Amino acid sequence: MMHLRQPLVIPKGRPLRVLVHARFSTEEQRQSSIDDQVAACRTFVHQSVPKGTKPSEITIEVITEPEVSGEIADRPGINQVWAGLESKRWDLIIAEESSRLYRHHTKAGELFESAVDAGVRVICPSDYIDTLDDDWPDRLHMCQMQHARSNFYTRQRIRRAHDGLWDRGAAVGNTVIGYKRRPTVPATDTEPAKGPFYDEVDPEKAPIIREVFERIAAGETAAEVGEWLDSITFAKAKWARQAKWTAGNVNSIIRRTIYRGFETNRKKVSKRKLRSGKSEYVWNDEDKIQTRESPHLRIVSDALWYRANEVVDRRRVFKKPVRGAGHPLRGTTRQRRGLLAGVFTCGVCGSPMYSHGKTDGVFRCSGASKGTCWYRGYCMRERVYPAVLEAIVDSVLSLHGVRDAVLARVRELHEKGGSVAAEFNRLDKDEKRLVAAIDRLTAAVESGDGAITSLTSRLAERERELTIVRSRRREVEEQAGRKEKLPSTAKLLEHLEVVQAQLLGDEARAAVIVRQLLDGPIRVIPHMRIDGKRVVPRLEFTINLVAALPPPVAGPLALAEQEGEGVELGSPATLKRTLLVNAFAEPDLVRHARLIVTRRLEGKTYKEIAVECDLTKYHMENCARITRLMEEAGLPEPYRRLTEKPDRVPQWCSKHWLKAGHRKGGGKRRKAS
């Protein structure tokens, strides 16, 4: 026990005000440590006061900090100590040792110096520190060095223990979703389970993890997969901050290599900030990352894992992002993708069409705002979305008439070997090509012909591709053992009806289906009315209806398309449709002009058409003016596609004009911007 050179003195007229501070870190995990520290400090105070001191002459206040590291500078408990020093609430601060206040050399010195300046005595019995002694700075300095060194050696022991577990194949770190821990010694009625612990696949969660990879590989966004996981109440890790699945949570699953039987450790390491004492995870050097093969932990195949990761890679805005604190989007919440995000482009310059506004949203060419594109028109979001979905739904409905021919074509392909034979042929060619490339690169590396770094990186890339091809071949072999049953005509019709309902239902699900059906982007093509008084936007895009069919039907058709087979009814070529839809409200003047042209081809006069359609004389004259222009140009449509900027545009199709199109009965329209 420490013997004070200068005993404690009871102030005159008031009790001695004492603060007892107790803390233990998360590494110790002993709840009784707090009580032991407080009891020892109380005993020391009562033994150090003069004999005959009454208990009422001493008031002791206790501040505890359980399960928090003393290296952290900003803590709730120590902040109370600082506040008490500023208000001079105590005469004495006592802690078992200086590391209970701070295990931070700089902050401990600041606290002790501030206490001395405020006239508050600080005593740490186990460190033999008393601020009334002249040598207290030297003692504090030496004790803090010892405590810091103790932490250093503790970290080394923990690291050595983790290395031993890793070498033995035992579990290291937190349990990954989809796995469960098996102890070496099972728990009993009196003793808990003991390690080392080993990971094994959880049979209940593994199918869900596999479906997550399949959904991402099929084109669903991470946010949509997260919504699906929420809908089935799939539990996250117990240490998760929120129960709701986010896009980041889903992407972290896709990135984990353990699901393909390859474990990594220490990709990130903890680094302590010297000023704050807090730790943050930083990327580790590649040569220090630990890896091991764990085939017993495989949940998905290599081909599926790489396919899903390639989908995530394509969605990245920055292919080589800046990691760490220098990342421009660090701490920024990403907005969810819209229905046409990433697939809506300008037909003039190819730039993306950006959405502006929330309630009254419009699309505009991003190149026009930069001055690199001459097309200045707008597309109202409330018109674009329904127009695209309606055109796609109509195309899916058109499959009803050819469903028998589609099934007949698929049966013919199955008789020829189906998707399996064609896939085997393609995979054999890819495997031979990659093996030959690997042999050439290996020979070049051994001979030293060329830059070694470049050759080794190319060799690693070819080996990765070969792994994917061989994994895909194993999948095809498994599929060959299972005979796929073709759906009946009624089942195919039922599937198409489900696709239509999803397109017209939730926007998030509709966005996934639209991207699967699209064969290229949706382009905004400017068209000028034949009378030259208006430039309007029309949407042009191609869809491949093979993606709307069930997998047993779509698979053979997609492979037949790759092989370039014929274009008979039911072939993939006939299931591709190029659509041209209006992204504006066509006025009655133009619609009636198109109708008049059709009736004129039937040999009817203007008067007869006016009587049949119940058109007024004034309206008929205006329609006839556009009709004559269409007949002179030999065009069935009252719009001409623009490939170059016109010399004069009396009226762009602006957002104000588009809104004016809602009005019935005409009226004064707002001037376009």
Helices and strands as residue ranges (DSSP letters): E 16-23, H 32-48, G 55-57, E 58-65, H 76-87, E 92-95, H 98-101, H 105-117, E 121-124, G 125-127, E 129-130, H 136-167, E 179-185, E 194-201, H 206-217, H 222-231, H 247-255, G 257-260, E 262-265, E 268-272, E 279-283, G 286-288, E 290-293, G 295-297, H 302-315, G 324-326, E 344-346, E 353-356, E 362-365, H 366-370, E 378-380, H 381-397, G 398-402, H 403-415, H 418-447, H 452-481, H 489-504, H 507-517, E 522-529, E 535-544, G 545-548, H 551-563, G 572-575, E 576-582, H 588-601, H 606-613, H 617-633, E 639-641, H 655-660
